[in-house]
Each structure stands twice: as C-alpha cells, then as structure tokens.
C-alpha cells in the first residue's frame, strides 16, 4: 500500500509537469485520502477520543525507524505537492490542516540517533513556522513548513466568504459581500497571516536565506524562499490599486514580484538546470510576471517612460526563461503562452510586441530587481520587530499595516512615452 501511495505521488508530479490540471487535482486528492486510511497523517501518539472497532491504519505499524520515517516523508511530500499546486487554482483542498497531527521529518542535521517523540517538533506546535530548532531543521523540513504557510493563505482566501454567511465574528458584517467597502484586509486573521508570511522569511536560519546555501542551488530552499512573496501576492493581489502610492496591497505585490524575479536572476546567473527545481517555481515566475504586467499597464497609462522600460525588461526576462524551459516542460510552455496572452490583453499589441519578441540569453541589466535578502544584525532586528508585531496581533487582534517607504513611480518624469 505504501508503494502504491508513492507511485501516486510520482504520477501527480508527471501530470503537473504536463500541465494536466484536472488529472493532478484528482490524483493528489486520492493520494492524500489514501494516506489518511494508512494513518500517515497522525503521529503514533495521537488517536481519536471516540473508541472505534476499526484500526487507525489499514497497514501494520512500521518495524524499523527507517520505515517509519519513510512513511512520514511520503505523506509530507504528498501534502506539500497539493498545497503548492493549490496556489494556482481556486479549488478546495482535500485534507484539512486540522486533521493532520504529524511530526515534522527527521532533519539530516541530527546525527545523535533517533530523537524521542516528545522532543520532535509537531506541525501544530505553537509558532512551528517561526521556530526552527537547529538539530531538527534542514531544507526539507523548511520546505514542509513553507507548504503549511501556503495552506493557511489558501484556506483564508477560500473560507472568508463562507465565514461571512455563517456570521463568524472574525469577519465584519458591516457591509454585504457585493459592497466595495467590504474589505477582508480589515479582519484580524488577514493581518495575522500577512505578518506570518513576512516573519517566516525573516525567521529562516541565515544558512537558508539564499538558494545556494552550500554554493549549490538547493531546490527545497528555492521553493521555501518563494513561499513568502507568493503568499503576499495571493493575499493582496485582488485588492491592489496599482499605480497609487498609498495602496499597501499594491506595494506588497510589487515588492514580492520583484523578489521572485531576483531569485530567478540567481538561477540564470548560475546556469542552473531549472528542470531540477520542481514545478512550484514555474507558477511563481508566471505570477511575478503577471503582477508586473499590471504595473506596466499603469506605467503606460501614466506615460512613465523609465518605468515602462524597466517593467518591460523584467517581464521579457521571465517570459524568455519560461519559453526556453517550455521546450522540455509542458507546464512552463503553457505558462509562457498564458503570459503572452495576458500581456496582449492588458497592455495592448504594441507593448506585447516589445515584451514577447525579445529572446535574449542573458538577463537584462538594471531591471529594477529587489535587493538581496538581509542577513546578520539587520535580519535579526527585522525578525524581532515582526515577531513582536505577530505576537501583538495574536494578543490584541490588530491588523498588520506596515508603512510604505518607497513610492511606485519617480517624483520627476524626465521623458514621456513616445
């Protein structure tokens, strides 16, 4: 049964690679439901409060520690696959996070024998996404935690409407859902998740704040570094008023999109084979370019020549990578076509011709990418501030509203768009 589960996981990756959206959705759902029947969503010490005549698992307990960890890792891989794939659609997830009471995978950093189960970090431990014990943390453990962050964002976006109709006190009932004044950003839950997304990236150990922790690209860490900016885009994109300096949502999606572009720039500079990264980064690159296209349209409307040039170069760079990767990966080719259509629809044929015709092997210079992530004392200071904000939100239910420090457009326009 476990081998069949592992085969299903491989099929899910194959269907996603080929951009078979329905097949991967139904297959990963079946895979996770099978894992529940095998008891892989629960650590050994957890059982239900209601007695049952049926066993918690259809298979016997593992006979060795290696077999136990293999089963646990198989479950977590299937979980992360669904959560990452779920960011690209509006369909419900097949397994609720509240039904998972499992230990995080065993870190390769730990070499002192098997840890006692009471010492292992549990997925529902308080602040599990922000606390990373050194002997229980490696790139794969952080990869699973990043999937849990994506899951929280997905659940918020899917369930806010149902909470409204159920008159949940966490969702304001002041305005109807159809009223433009109804704003989920004013809920304490939105502020908490937004702060968590920011704090997660800051909480990473310094070794894992770069996609090349040991001089070589780590696919797990690369996805981890993408999770925070993607989470912020998924939270803020639908509320962003692009081009207005006072809009915090527009600020978040722009900085997040450029953070993703920066990480892609690192890969291209290292001549890394992107097919070895997995599939979630491809969606992230497309999302980054999709967001930047909105800002390109605003720049064209306002005739900001310098911003038009910068944004065109950024989008062209991402599109070039997607096109070339699409020769070997169906998913990337599909996203490249979707991006071309999106630019054409949003910015018109003239702008689309400038974006889509270029196929340069090197990333353009001066493309406005976000700065590299902070490290050392600066990172520690930012982390302390955001963790304090996060704790205050949990205690008082306040909404996170960081101050914007950089305007979207230059104050002085030197040349109009011809």
C-alpha positions as CSV (number, residue, x, y, z in Angstrom):
1,X,0.0,0.0,0.0
2,X,2.8,2.4,0.8
3,X,4.5,1.7,-2.5
4,X,1.2,2.4,-4.3
5,X,1.0,5.7,-2.4
6,X,4.5,6.6,-3.6
7,X,3.6,5.7,-7.2
8,X,0.6,8.0,-6.9
9,X,2.9,10.8,-5.8
10,X,5.1,10.3,-8.8
11,X,2.0,10.3,-11.1
12,X,0.9,13.6,-9.6
13,X,4.3,15.2,-10.5
14,X,4.0,13.8,-14.0
15,X,0.5,15.2,-14.6
16,X,1.6,18.6,-13.2
17,X,4.7,18.6,-15.4
18,X,2.4,18.0,-18.4
19,X,0.0,20.8,-17.2
20,X,-2.9,18.3,-16.9
21,X,-4.7,20.4,-14.3
22,X,-7.7,18.1,-13.6
23,X,-5.7,14.9,-13.5
24,X,-3.2,16.2,-11.0
25,X,-6.0,17.7,-8.8
26,X,-8.0,14.4,-8.7
27,X,-4.9,12.3,-8.3
28,X,-3.3,14.2,-5.4
29,X,-6.7,14.3,-3.7
30,X,-6.9,10.5,-3.9
31,X,-3.3,10.2,-2.7
32,X,-3.9,12.2,0.4
33,X,-7.1,10.3,1.2
34,X,-5.2,7.1,0.9
35,X,-2.6,8.4,3.3
36,X,-5.3,9.1,5.8
37,X,-6.6,5.5,5.5
38,X,-3.0,4.4,6.1
39,X,-2.8,6.6,9.2
40,X,0.1,8.6,7.9
41,X,-1.5,11.9,8.8
42,X,-1.2,11.1,12.5
43,X,1.9,10.6,14.7
44,X,1.9,7.4,16.7
45,X,0.9,9.1,20.0
46,X,-2.3,10.6,18.6
47,X,-5.7,8.8,18.5
48,X,-9.3,9.9,18.4
49,X,-11.3,10.5,21.6
50,X,-14.1,8.2,20.4
51,X,-13.4,4.5,20.6
52,X,-13.6,2.6,17.3
53,X,-13.7,-1.1,16.4
54,X,-11.7,-0.3,13.2
55,X,-7.9,0.2,13.3
56,X,-6.5,3.6,12.8
57,X,-4.5,2.3,9.8
58,X,-5.0,-0.3,7.1
59,X,-1.4,-1.4,7.3
60,X,0.6,-2.8,10.3
61,X,2.9,-0.5,12.3
62,X,6.4,0.1,10.8
63,X,9.0,-2.4,12.0
64,X,12.0,-0.1,11.9
65,X,12.7,3.6,12.5
66,X,13.8,4.0,8.9
67,X,10.4,2.6,7.7
68,X,8.6,4.9,10.0
69,X,10.4,8.0,8.7
70,X,9.9,6.8,5.1
71,X,6.2,6.7,5.6
72,X,6.2,10.1,7.3
73,X,8.2,11.7,4.5
74,X,5.9,10.2,1.8
75,X,2.9,11.8,3.5
76,X,4.7,15.2,3.8
77,X,5.7,15.1,0.1
78,X,2.1,14.5,-1.0
79,X,0.9,17.2,1.4
80,X,3.4,19.8,0.0
81,X,2.6,18.8,-3.5
82,X,-1.1,19.5,-3.0
83,X,-0.5,22.8,-1.2
84,X,1.8,24.1,-3.8
85,X,-0.4,23.0,-6.7
86,X,-3.4,24.5,-4.8
87,X,-1.9,28.0,-5.1
88,X,-2.6,28.0,-8.8
89,X,-6.3,27.4,-8.6
90,X,-9.5,28.2,-6.6
91,X,-10.4,24.6,-5.8
92,X,-10.8,23.3,-2.3
93,X,-8.0,21.3,-0.6
94,X,-8.7,17.6,0.0
95,X,-7.3,17.3,3.5
96,X,-7.8,19.9,6.3
97,X,-4.8,21.0,8.3
98,X,-6.8,20.4,11.5
99,X,-6.9,16.7,10.6
100,X,-3.1,16.5,10.5
101,X,-1.2,15.8,13.7
102,X,2.1,14.6,12.5
103,X,5.8,15.2,13.4
104,X,8.0,17.1,11.0
105,X,10.5,15.0,9.1
106,X,13.8,14.0,10.8
107,X,16.5,16.5,9.9
108,X,19.7,15.3,8.3
109,X,21.4,17.7,10.7
110,X,20.7,15.4,13.6
111,X,23.3,12.7,14.0
112,X,22.8,11.6,17.6
113,X,20.4,8.8,17.0
114,X,16.7,8.8,16.9
115,X,15.0,11.6,18.9
116,X,12.4,10.8,21.5
117,X,8.9,11.5,20.1
118,X,8.3,14.0,22.8
119,X,11.4,16.0,21.6
120,X,10.3,16.2,18.0
121,X,8.6,19.3,16.7
122,X,5.0,18.8,15.8
123,X,3.3,20.5,13.0
124,X,0.8,22.2,15.3
125,X,3.4,23.3,17.8
126,X,2.9,26.9,18.8
127,X,4.8,29.1,16.2
128,X,6.0,26.0,14.4
129,X,6.6,28.0,11.3
130,X,8.8,30.5,13.1
131,X,10.8,28.3,15.4
132,X,13.5,26.2,13.8
133,X,15.5,24.0,16.3
134,X,19.0,23.6,14.9
135,X,19.1,19.8,15.2
136,X,15.6,19.5,13.7
137,X,16.0,21.8,10.7
138,X,17.2,21.3,7.2
139,X,16.0,22.3,3.7
140,X,13.3,19.6,3.5
141,X,11.8,20.5,6.9
142,X,11.6,24.2,5.9
143,X,10.1,23.1,2.6
144,X,7.2,21.4,4.5
145,X,6.8,24.5,6.7
146,X,6.5,26.7,3.7
147,X,3.8,24.4,2.3
148,X,1.9,24.9,5.6
149,X,2.2,28.7,5.1
150,X,0.7,28.4,1.6
151,X,-2.1,26.2,3.1
152,X,-3.1,28.9,5.6
153,X,-3.2,31.6,2.8
154,X,-5.3,29.3,0.6
155,X,-7.8,28.5,3.4
156,X,-8.2,32.2,4.2
157,X,-8.9,33.1,0.6
158,X,-11.4,30.2,0.2
159,X,-13.2,30.5,3.5
160,X,-13.7,34.2,4.1
161,X,-16.9,34.2,2.1
162,X,-18.4,31.2,4.0
163,X,-17.4,32.7,7.3
164,X,-19.3,35.8,6.3
165,X,-22.5,33.9,5.6
166,X,-22.1,31.9,8.8
167,X,-21.8,35.3,10.7
168,X,-18.4,34.4,12.0
169,X,-17.3,37.1,14.5
170,X,-13.9,37.3,12.9
171,X,-15.4,38.6,9.6
172,X,-17.1,42.1,9.7
173,X,-20.8,42.1,8.9
174,X,-20.9,45.9,8.4
175,X,-21.3,45.6,4.6
176,X,-22.6,43.0,2.2
177,X,-20.1,41.0,0.2
178,X,-21.0,42.8,-3.0
179,X,-20.3,46.2,-1.5
180,X,-16.9,47.6,-2.4
181,X,-16.5,48.7,1.2
182,X,-16.3,45.1,2.3
183,X,-12.6,44.5,2.9
184,X,-11.2,41.2,4.3
185,X,-7.9,43.1,4.9
186,X,-9.6,44.6,8.0
187,X,-10.0,41.2,9.7
188,X,-7.6,40.2,12.4
189,X,-7.0,36.9,10.5
190,X,-5.8,38.6,7.4
191,X,-3.4,40.7,9.4
192,X,-2.1,37.7,11.3
193,X,-1.5,35.7,8.1
194,X,0.2,38.7,6.4
195,X,2.5,39.1,9.3
196,X,3.2,35.4,9.4
197,X,4.2,35.4,5.8
198,X,6.7,38.3,6.4
199,X,8.0,36.8,9.6
200,X,8.5,33.3,8.1
201,X,11.1,34.6,5.6
202,X,12.9,36.6,8.4
203,X,12.9,33.6,10.8
204,X,14.9,31.3,8.5
205,X,18.4,30.4,9.7
206,X,21.0,32.5,8.0
207,X,22.3,29.5,6.1
208,X,18.9,29.0,4.4
209,X,18.3,32.6,3.3
210,X,20.0,32.0,0.0
211,X,19.1,29.4,-2.7
212,X,22.7,28.4,-2.7
213,X,23.4,27.6,1.0
214,X,26.5,25.5,0.2
215,X,27.4,27.0,-3.1
216,X,25.0,24.8,-5.0
217,X,21.3,25.5,-5.7
218,X,19.1,23.7,-3.2
219,X,15.6,23.1,-4.8
220,X,13.9,22.8,-1.5
221,X,15.3,26.1,-0.2
222,X,14.5,27.8,-3.5
223,X,10.8,26.9,-3.0
224,X,11.0,28.0,0.6
225,X,12.2,31.4,-0.4
226,X,9.4,31.7,-2.9
227,X,6.7,30.9,-0.4
228,X,6.6,34.3,1.4
229,X,6.3,36.5,-1.7
230,X,3.8,34.2,-3.3
231,X,1.7,34.2,-0.1
232,X,1.7,38.0,0.0
233,X,0.7,38.2,-3.7
234,X,-2.1,35.7,-3.2
235,X,-3.3,37.7,-0.2
236,X,-3.1,41.2,-1.6
237,X,-3.4,41.0,-5.4
238,X,-7.2,41.2,-5.7
239,X,-7.3,44.3,-3.5
240,X,-4.3,46.2,-5.1
241,X,-4.9,49.6,-6.7
242,X,-1.9,49.6,-9.0
243,X,-0.2,52.9,-9.5
244,X,-1.4,54.6,-6.3
245,X,1.4,55.2,-3.8
246,X,-1.0,55.0,-0.9
247,X,-2.1,51.4,-1.6
248,X,-0.3,49.0,0.7
249,X,-1.5,46.0,-1.3
250,X,0.0,47.3,-4.5
251,X,3.3,47.8,-2.6
252,X,3.2,44.3,-1.3
253,X,2.6,42.6,-4.7
254,X,5.2,44.7,-6.5
255,X,8.0,44.1,-4.0
256,X,7.0,40.4,-3.8
257,X,7.0,40.1,-7.6
258,X,10.5,41.6,-7.8
259,X,11.7,39.3,-5.0
260,X,10.7,36.3,-7.1
261,X,12.4,37.9,-10.2
262,X,15.5,38.3,-8.1
263,X,15.5,34.6,-7.3
264,X,15.1,33.7,-10.9
265,X,18.0,36.0,-11.8
266,X,20.2,34.0,-9.3
267,X,19.4,30.7,-11.2
268,X,20.1,32.2,-14.6
269,X,23.4,33.7,-13.4
270,X,24.4,30.2,-12.0
271,X,23.4,28.4,-15.3
272,X,21.3,26.1,-13.2
273,X,19.1,23.4,-14.9
274,X,15.7,24.7,-13.9
275,X,14.0,21.4,-14.7
276,X,15.6,20.1,-11.4
277,X,13.8,22.7,-9.3
278,X,10.3,21.1,-9.3
279,X,7.1,22.7,-10.6
280,X,6.1,25.3,-8.0
281,X,8.8,27.8,-9.0
282,X,7.3,27.9,-12.6
283,X,4.0,29.1,-11.2
284,X,5.8,31.6,-9.0
285,X,7.7,33.1,-12.0
286,X,4.5,33.3,-14.0
287,X,2.7,35.0,-11.1
288,X,5.6,37.5,-10.8
289,X,5.3,38.4,-14.4
290,X,1.6,38.6,-14.2
291,X,1.8,41.1,-11.4
292,X,4.5,43.2,-13.2
293,X,2.2,43.3,-16.2
294,X,-0.4,45.2,-14.2
295,X,2.2,47.8,-13.2
296,X,3.4,48.0,-16.9
297,X,-0.2,48.9,-17.9
298,X,-0.3,51.6,-15.2
299,X,3.0,53.0,-16.3
300,X,1.8,53.1,-19.9
301,X,-1.3,54.9,-18.9
302,X,0.6,57.5,-16.9
303,X,3.3,57.7,-19.6
304,X,6.2,57.0,-17.2
305,X,8.9,56.2,-19.7
306,X,11.6,54.9,-17.3
307,X,9.2,52.6,-15.5
308,X,7.9,51.3,-18.9
309,X,11.4,50.3,-19.9
310,X,12.2,48.7,-16.5
311,X,9.0,46.7,-16.3
312,X,9.2,45.6,-20.0
313,X,12.7,44.3,-19.4
314,X,11.6,42.4,-16.2
315,X,8.6,40.7,-17.9
316,X,10.7,39.9,-21.0
317,X,13.3,38.2,-18.9
318,X,10.8,36.0,-17.1
319,X,9.0,35.2,-20.4
320,X,12.3,34.2,-22.0
321,X,13.0,31.7,-19.2
322,X,9.5,30.2,-19.4
323,X,9.7,29.8,-23.2
324,X,13.1,28.1,-23.1
325,X,12.1,25.8,-20.2
326,X,8.9,25.1,-22.1
327,X,10.9,23.1,-24.7
328,X,11.3,20.4,-22.1
329,X,8.5,21.1,-19.6
330,X,4.9,21.3,-20.8
331,X,3.8,23.3,-17.7
332,X,6.4,26.1,-18.4
333,X,5.3,26.3,-22.1
334,X,1.7,26.6,-21.1
335,X,2.5,29.4,-18.6
336,X,4.6,31.2,-21.3
337,X,1.6,31.2,-23.6
338,X,-0.7,32.4,-20.8
339,X,1.7,35.2,-20.1
340,X,1.9,36.3,-23.7
341,X,-1.9,36.4,-23.9
342,X,-2.1,38.3,-20.6
343,X,0.3,41.0,-21.7
344,X,-1.6,41.4,-25.0
345,X,-4.9,41.6,-23.3
346,X,-3.8,44.0,-20.6
347,X,-1.3,46.3,-22.3
348,X,-2.2,46.1,-26.0
349,X,-0.4,44.8,-29.1
350,X,2.3,47.5,-29.1
351,X,3.5,46.7,-25.6
352,X,3.1,43.0,-26.2
353,X,5.3,43.2,-29.2
354,X,8.1,44.7,-27.2
355,X,7.7,42.1,-24.4
356,X,7.2,38.9,-26.4
357,X,9.6,39.4,-29.3
358,X,12.9,39.5,-27.3
359,X,14.6,36.3,-26.6
360,X,17.9,37.2,-25.0
361,X,20.0,34.5,-23.4
362,X,21.2,36.8,-20.6
363,X,19.1,38.7,-18.1
364,X,19.0,42.5,-18.8
365,X,21.0,44.9,-16.7
366,X,19.3,47.5,-14.5
367,X,16.0,45.7,-14.5
368,X,14.9,47.0,-11.0
369,X,15.1,43.7,-9.2
370,X,14.6,43.8,-5.4
371,X,17.8,43.9,-3.3
372,X,19.1,40.7,-1.8
373,X,17.7,39.5,1.5
374,X,19.1,41.0,4.7
375,X,21.5,38.9,6.8
376,X,23.3,39.3,10.1
377,X,22.2,42.0,12.6
378,X,19.9,43.7,10.1
379,X,17.9,40.5,9.6
380,X,17.8,39.8,13.4
381,X,16.4,43.3,14.0
382,X,13.7,42.9,11.4
383,X,12.8,39.5,12.8
384,X,12.5,40.8,16.3
385,X,10.2,43.6,15.1
386,X,8.0,41.4,13.1
387,X,7.8,38.7,15.7
388,X,6.8,41.3,18.2
389,X,4.1,42.6,15.8
390,X,2.9,39.0,15.2
391,X,2.6,38.4,19.0
392,X,0.7,41.7,19.4
393,X,-1.7,40.7,16.7
394,X,-2.4,37.3,18.3
395,X,-3.0,39.0,21.7
396,X,-5.0,42.1,20.6
397,X,-6.4,41.1,17.2
398,X,-4.9,44.1,15.5
399,X,-4.4,44.3,11.7
400,X,-0.9,44.5,10.3
401,X,-0.3,47.7,8.3
402,X,3.4,48.3,7.6
403,X,4.4,51.7,6.5
404,X,5.5,52.1,2.9
405,X,8.9,53.6,2.4
406,X,9.3,53.7,-1.4
407,X,6.9,55.3,-3.9
408,X,6.0,53.3,-7.0
409,X,6.9,55.9,-9.5
410,X,9.7,58.6,-9.7
411,X,8.7,62.0,-8.5
412,X,10.1,63.6,-11.6
413,X,9.4,62.3,-15.1
414,X,12.2,63.1,-17.5
415,X,10.7,61.9,-20.7
416,X,7.2,60.9,-21.9
417,X,6.5,57.7,-23.6
418,X,6.6,58.3,-27.4
